[in-house]
């Protein structure tokens, strides 16, 4: 028997308006009553695998080692695979659909060890339908891992190379102008718009940076906190994940600038 885990970190797009999250909690507890379930979030937009993948990779470096149960699964009930992926030399196992959701976190944690396709229904719940894999397949597998069941028991080994890659956009620098083509990765609860740009990308620039999107252009101040911004002054703030975010002080920048995840933004050094 493999080492048992005692924590399941749970992320989904289930929301909290229905019984889905509570049911998965109860299924896990019925199988592994000693396991603690930590809810990372259930507020990922429905079916948004990209947003789920980015949320998971932001959180992964702070999660306690154990089992990660991630369910954003628009292909549920189809031929898409459910998988368990060992990372961190066995410190953790990621359980979820093979649709790109897990891929950025696998990369962030040093790459995949063993990978298993979850086809052995001995560890699944019986169900009249195939549209609640979190309850019937993924949740039970996560719980059995906490009981010390070895990954190999859940199905067939698969090549880590065959896992579907995630789609995490990278910024691009124009070789002629030095301008950076960026993208909004995430808008948080406070309306800050995180970009796929790190401080090293603009380190050679002055603190005043030109920001262009859609048909608008603004000048932003590069800073490490929100309070450093004057009233109505746009900032490029170094956020808690080490990336730059468009922000105002105590105002929702994304709403005021009409920016959403996936929108393109051009950054360049301000000239005036």
C-alpha positions in Angstrom: 0.0 0.0 0.0 1.3 3.5 -0.9 1.7 6.3 1.6 -1.7 7.7 2.7 -2.4 11.4 2.3 -4.4 13.5 4.7 -5.4 16.5 2.7 -7.4 17.1 -0.4 -7.2 20.6 -2.0 -10.5 21.0 -4.0 -11.1 23.4 -6.9 -14.0 23.4 -9.3 -16.5 25.4 -11.3 -19.4 24.0 -9.3 -20.3 27.2 -7.6 -22.2 27.1 -4.2 -25.8 27.5 -5.4 -26.3 23.8 -5.9 -25.5 20.8 -3.8 -22.5 19.7 -5.9 -19.7 20.8 -3.6 -21.3 19.4 -0.5 -22.0 16.1 -2.1 -18.4 15.7 -3.2 -17.3 16.5 0.4 -19.7 13.9 1.8 -18.5 11.2 -0.7 -14.9 11.9 0.3 -15.8 11.7 4.0 -17.6 8.5 3.6 -14.5 6.9 2.0 -11.7 8.7 3.9 -13.1 10.2 7.1 -9.7 11.2 8.3 -9.0 13.4 5.3 -9.3 17.2 5.5 -10.8 18.9 2.4 -9.5 22.4 1.7 -11.7 24.4 -0.7 -9.4 26.4 -2.9 -12.4 27.9 -4.9 -15.5 26.8 -6.6 -16.0 30.1 -8.3 -14.2 29.3 -11.6 -16.5 30.4 -14.4 -18.5 27.4 -15.7 -16.6 25.3 -18.3 -13.6 27.8 -18.3 -10.7 25.3 -18.3 -8.2 28.1 -19.0 -9.3 30.1 -15.9 -9.3 26.9 -13.8 -5.8 26.1 -14.9 -4.5 29.5 -14.1 -6.2 29.6 -10.7 -4.8 26.2 -9.9 -1.2 27.1 -10.9 -1.4 30.4 -8.9 -2.5 28.4 -5.8 -0.3 25.3 -6.2 2.9 26.7 -4.6 0.9 27.4 -1.4 -1.0 24.2 -1.1 -0.1 21.7 1.5 1.3 18.4 0.0 -1.4 15.8 -0.6 -4.1 15.2 -3.2 -5.4 18.0 -5.5 -8.9 17.4 -6.8 -9.6 19.8 -9.7 -12.8 19.6 -11.7 -13.5 22.0 -14.5 -14.8 19.5 -17.0 -16.9 20.6 -20.0 -16.2 17.2 -21.6 -17.6 15.1 -18.8 -19.2 11.9 -20.0 -17.2 11.9 -23.3 -14.0 10.0 -24.2 -11.8 12.5 -22.4 -9.7 10.8 -19.8 -9.9 11.2 -16.0 -6.3 11.0 -14.7 -4.2 10.9 -11.6 -0.7 12.6 -12.0 2.0 12.2 -9.4 4.1 15.3 -8.9 6.9 16.5 -6.5 8.4 12.9 -6.4 5.2 11.6 -4.8 4.6 14.6 -2.5 1.2 15.2 -4.2 -1.1 13.7 -6.7 -3.3 15.7 -9.0 -6.7 14.2 -9.9 -8.9 15.6 -12.6 -9.9 15.6 -16.3 -7.2 15.4 -18.9 -8.3 18.6 -20.7 -5.4 20.9 -20.0 -6.6 21.9 -16.5 -3.8 20.2 -14.7 -0.9 20.8 -17.1 0.4 24.2 -15.9 0.5 22.9 -12.3 2.3 19.8 -13.4 4.9 22.0 -15.1 5.1 24.4 -12.1 5.7 21.5 -9.7 8.6 20.0 -11.7 6.8 17.7 -14.1 4.9 14.5 -13.9 6.0 11.3 -12.3 3.6 8.4 -12.7 0.3 9.0 -14.6 -2.7 6.8 -14.5 -5.9 6.8 -16.6 -8.8 6.2 -14.1 -10.6 3.4 -15.9 -10.9 0.8 -13.1 -14.5 1.3 -11.9 -13.8 -0.7 -8.7 -13.0 2.6 -7.2 -16.0 4.5 -8.7 -19.5 5.1 -7.5 -22.3 3.6 -9.4 -24.4 6.2 -11.2 -27.4 6.4 -13.5 -25.6 9.0 -15.6 -22.1 10.1 -16.6 -22.2 13.8 -16.0 -21.0 14.1 -12.4 -17.5 12.7 -12.5 -16.5 14.8 -9.5 -18.9 12.8 -7.4 -18.6 9.4 -9.1 -15.0 9.1 -10.2 -12.6 11.9 -9.3 -13.7 12.5 -5.8 -13.7 8.8 -4.8 -10.2 8.3 -6.3 -9.0 11.3 -4.3 -10.4 9.8 -1.2 -9.0 6.3 -1.8 -5.5 7.9 -2.4 -5.9 9.3 1.2 -6.6 5.8 2.4 -3.2 4.7 0.9 -4.4 3.0 -2.3 -1.6 3.0 -4.8 -2.1 4.9 -8.0 -1.6 1.8 -10.1 -4.8 0.4 -8.7 -7.0 3.0 -10.4 -6.4 2.0 -14.0 -3.7 2.0 -16.7 -0.4 3.8 -16.7 -0.1 6.5 -19.4 2.8 8.4 -20.8 3.1 11.9 -19.2 3.9 13.2 -22.7 0.3 12.3 -23.8 -1.3 14.6 -21.2 -3.2 17.4 -22.9 -1.2 20.6 -22.6 -2.6 23.7 -21.0 -3.0 27.0 -22.7 -1.1 29.7 -20.7 -0.4 32.7 -22.9 3.1 34.2 -23.0 3.8 37.9 -23.6 5.8 38.8 -26.7 8.3 41.6 -27.1 8.4 43.5 -30.4 12.1 43.4 -31.6 11.9 46.7 -33.3 10.0 48.9 -30.8 10.6 47.0 -27.6 6.8 47.1 -26.9 5.3 44.2 -25.0 2.2 42.4 -26.3 0.5 41.2 -23.1 -2.8 39.6 -22.1 -5.1 39.9 -19.1 -4.8 36.6 -17.3 -7.1 37.1 -14.4 -9.4 39.7 -12.8 -9.5 39.3 -9.1 -12.4 40.2 -6.7 -11.1 43.7 -6.3 -11.0 44.4 -10.0 -7.2 44.2 -10.5 -6.3 43.0 -14.0 -3.3 40.7 -13.8 -1.1 40.6 -16.9 1.3 37.9 -18.1 4.2 40.3 -17.6 6.8 40.2 -14.8 8.7 43.1 -13.3 11.9 41.9 -15.1 10.2 42.5 -18.5 10.0 46.2 -17.8 13.0 46.6 -15.4 14.9 48.8 -17.9 12.0 51.2 -18.3 11.1 54.3 -16.4 8.3 54.0 -13.8 5.8 55.7 -16.3 4.5 53.1 -18.8 2.2 53.6 -21.7 -0.7 51.1 -21.7 -2.8 50.6 -24.9 -5.9 48.4 -25.4 -8.8 48.5 -27.7 -8.9 52.1 -28.8 -7.6 53.5 -25.5 -4.2 54.7 -24.3 -3.3 55.5 -20.7 -0.1 56.2 -18.8 0.4 53.9 -15.7 2.8 54.2 -12.8 4.9 51.2 -11.9 4.7 50.6 -8.2 4.7 47.9 -5.5 1.5 48.9 -3.7 -1.9 50.4 -4.3 -1.7 53.3 -1.8 1.2 54.8 -3.8 -1.3 55.7 -6.5 -3.0 59.1 -6.6 -6.7 59.5 -7.0 -7.7 58.1 -10.4 -4.1 57.2 -11.3 -3.6 54.0 -13.1 -0.9 51.7 -11.8 1.1 48.7 -12.9 1.3 47.1 -9.4 3.5 44.1 -8.6 1.0 41.6 -7.3 1.3 38.8 -4.7 2.1 36.3 -7.5 5.0 38.3 -8.9 3.2 39.6 -12.0 2.2 43.1 -12.9 -1.5 44.0 -12.6 -3.4 47.1 -13.8 -5.0 48.6 -10.8 -6.4 51.7 -9.1 -6.3 52.5 -5.4 -9.5 51.0 -4.0 -11.3 51.1 -7.3 -12.0 48.2 -9.8 -9.6 48.9 -12.7 -11.0 46.1 -14.9 -14.5 47.5 -14.7 -13.5 51.1 -15.3 -11.1 50.1 -18.2 -13.6 47.5 -19.6 -10.9 44.8 -19.5 -11.6 41.0 -19.2 -9.5 37.9 -19.1 -8.1 37.2 -22.5 -8.0 40.9 -23.6 -4.8 42.1 -25.3 -2.8 45.0 -23.8 0.3 46.7 -25.3 2.9 48.1 -22.9 5.7 50.5 -23.9 7.9 53.0 -22.2 6.1 56.3 -21.9 7.9 59.0 -24.0 6.3 62.1 -22.5 
